[in-house]
């Protein structure tokens, strides 16, 4: 009877897997229990209190790069949001620039010009085989070696390149500018419907319309017309050298530029490889068939090659965006005040709430990662094969 | 008559190549000229800076460079390029960190034996491969004994390790420890048992969703909190824990890709022969899956090797950390480009080598399967 029972547990697949899983859960629970016990004991012994109340006390440090106002009297919670916004800002700018460089380089790598092709190849091999951290620090030190403010490099009269950053005029919005901005939004929405309408008409009549040209014209000229109607409600405040620094205008700090160049140049090398393999993956017959149908070469690229290449490109592109976002946490090495540097570094040192802060930082990155994956998956679905096939 | 024909043909071979690849059209010709100018400008600038106008150990007056004041470029600004003397002066630190220099032969021995330890894994058609594999399994213990010390050898604490030693230690050990762990994770993720599967999924996705730097911070700050009083792993070990967990999640995904590529028929055939789960996995599935997965695994290894530079941020002195320490030294400060270019070059050599190996494997796999 009893031997039968044991036999059943060991040789019956269902009960065996139940046994194994119960054991695993038990061990896991014990592990967690021991760790929490030990941690609570250690925290108590070291006199570290826990909880999230620290979020509401003032941070006591300043953050130079910020999108929302922040002073040292503001709370740690606000420091968290400042850091989060900085992380998102560098991630978005980095992805944008990396995509542009990556697509360019990827296409150049397929060029028929041997020299061009190989310059791109050298770029790819040299940037993707050197750690992104080394590159960020290298570009940052180049930026710090730019001329001092007094000897600033002047570009187009109002832009100054110095070792303290890139100074440029800042826009001042006057009354009525919101109308110009709204006109742009409405123009974009309008072109969306226009595109649908023209496509439908093309399907009915067979006549082709220069949709892209029409829509570009609408998007570009609507705000310009409104800009003049409203009496040019936009002025620029140029930076002026006063004493040891520039007054007015706005500045892009070398920390941001260093991060931006490091992240986007590094990631662009990977993106260019995915773009290249995506374009190669479209079989030669597709191009030949569309040539046989008499399509012009830019139509072949736009209607035949790119939609099919995108199917191959999107999934690895997503993981490159994710990598870039995660690598943006390296700002701490050059003092870019992102989430890890400000909240995860200085706040942690000041409050000593390591567990709470690291948990918040990690969960934030997880959320960002999952959000990017989610939207890229949506986009991916929209470019994948449609229909019954 | 015939000789001129041959001449035309032989000339046209190069001529054809040039026309086809560089001057096929007007646009192409212009692009070629622009590219040539670009290559000439960048290339001559870099070569002049790095080699022709550079100081190595002696400056232009023939003096040994002992601090940055002796660099030719600091004596005659604008005339000279890089000053590589900082690399020579700090060579021992770049290679061994603060490892006692009279014991450095131990590190050199391990550096020399490392290729022998991995050659058996990398290539499957070398003579005496079996003995190389045996050596691979002995090597970690040998390396531990030689590097850390023990009976007969003085103990060198890991706080004295640095430079290439730390970079290679974290890279090689991280990959070595992560490999078995990642196989278990990949199998667990494909397991039919829901609890084991979800544990593996959560672990893998969590690790892949957060940056390595947060894991390093966590290991650095929180590991001591998790552990009992007596157990206090040093900084290098903490970093190793983080790096191993990180690498195992990425490697597990690469291996899962290989597992998915195995046709179901293989498993079913093995089961119908009466093989158990572990027999099927060990003898049928894994050998095939790993073979397919090696190129992506190597790619994750390249990623990890580059990521070891992040330990600088938690205060370890890897190659980059040593480089920054050298720049912080008043006698050598401001030679950024020399230091960072040198470090980039070291990383480039290792990573480029690995990526070539991965390409070689991919080619080999293609011919094997056809």
Boltz contact constraints between the chains, C-beta under 6 A:
constraints:
  - contact:
      token1: [A, 17]
      token2: [B, 193]
      max_distance: 6.0
  - contact:
      token1: [A, 21]
      token2: [B, 193]
      max_distance: 6.0
  - contact:
      token1: [A, 21]
      token2: [B, 195]
      max_distance: 6.0
  - contact:
      token1: [A, 24]
      token2: [B, 196]
      max_distance: 6.0
  - contact:
      token1: [A, 25]
      token2: [B, 195]
      max_distance: 6.0
  - contact:
      token1: [A, 35]
      token2: [B, 226]
      max_distance: 6.0
  - contact:
      token1: [A, 39]
      token2: [B, 225]
      max_distance: 6.0
  - contact:
      token1: [A, 39]
      token2: [B, 226]
      max_distance: 6.0
  - contact:
      token1: [A, 42]
      token2: [B, 225]
      max_distance: 6.0
  - contact:
      token1: [A, 113]
      token2: [B, 28]
      max_distance: 6.0
  - contact:
      token1: [A, 113]
      token2: [B, 31]
      max_distance: 6.0
  - contact:
      token1: [A, 114]
      token2: [B, 21]
      max_distance: 6.0
  - contact:
      token1: [A, 114]
      token2: [B, 22]
      max_distance: 6.0
  - contact:
      token1: [A, 115]
      token2: [B, 32]
      max_distance: 6.0
  - contact:
      token1: [A, 115]
      token2: [B, 35]
      max_distance: 6.0
  - contact:
      token1: [A, 116]
      token2: [B, 31]
      max_distance: 6.0
  - contact:
      token1: [A, 116]
      token2: [B, 35]
      max_distance: 6.0
  - contact:
      token1: [A, 129]
      token2: [B, 348]
      max_distance: 6.0
  - contact:
      token1: [A, 129]
      token2: [B, 351]
      max_distance: 6.0
  - contact:
      token1: [A, 129]
      token2: [B, 352]
      max_distance: 6.0
  - contact:
      token1: [A, 130]
      token2: [B, 344]
      max_distance: 6.0
  - contact:
      token1: [A, 130]
      token2: [B, 347]
      max_distance: 6.0
  - contact:
      token1: [A, 130]
      token2: [B, 348]
      max_distance: 6.0
  - contact:
      token1: [A, 131]
      token2: [B, 306]
      max_distance: 6.0
  - contact:
      token1: [A, 131]
      token2: [B, 309]
      max_distance: 6.0
  - contact:
      token1: [A, 131]
      token2: [B, 347]
      max_distance: 6.0
  - contact:
      token1: [A, 133]
      token2: [B, 309]
      max_distance: 6.0
  - contact:
      token1: [A, 134]
      token2: [B, 320]
      max_distance: 6.0
  - contact:
      token1: [A, 134]
      token2: [B, 343]
      max_distance: 6.0
  - contact:
      token1: [A, 134]
      token2: [B, 344]
      max_distance: 6.0
  - contact:
      token1: [A, 138]
      token2: [B, 340]
      max_distance: 6.0
  - contact:
      token1: [A, 141]
      token2: [B, 336]
      max_distance: 6.0
  - contact:
      token1: [A, 326]
      token2: [B, 211]
      max_distance: 6.0
  - contact:
      token1: [A, 329]
      token2: [B, 211]
      max_distance: 6.0
  - contact:
      token1: [A, 329]
      token2: [B, 213]
      max_distance: 6.0
  - contact:
      token1: [A, 332]
      token2: [B, 313]
      max_distance: 6.0
  - contact:
      token1: [A, 333]
      token2: [B, 313]
      max_distance: 6.0
  - contact:
      token1: [A, 340]
      token2: [B, 213]
      max_distance: 6.0
  - contact:
      token1: [A, 354]
      token2: [B, 221]
      max_distance: 6.0
  - contact:
      token1: [A, 354]
      token2: [B, 222]
      max_distance: 6.0
  - contact:
      token1: [A, 358]
      token2: [B, 218]
      max_distance: 6.0
  - contact:
      token1: [A, 361]
      token2: [B, 214]
      max_distance: 6.0
  - contact:
      token1: [A, 362]
      token2: [B, 210]
      max_distance: 6.0
  - contact:
      token1: [A, 362]
      token2: [B, 214]
      max_distance: 6.0
  - contact:
      token1: [A, 365]
      token2: [B, 210]
      max_distance: 6.0
  - contact:
      token1: [A, 365]
      token2: [B, 211]
      max_distance: 6.0
  - contact:
      token1: [A, 366]
      token2: [B, 209]
      max_distance: 6.0
  - contact:
      token1: [A, 369]
      token2: [B, 209]
      max_distance: 6.0
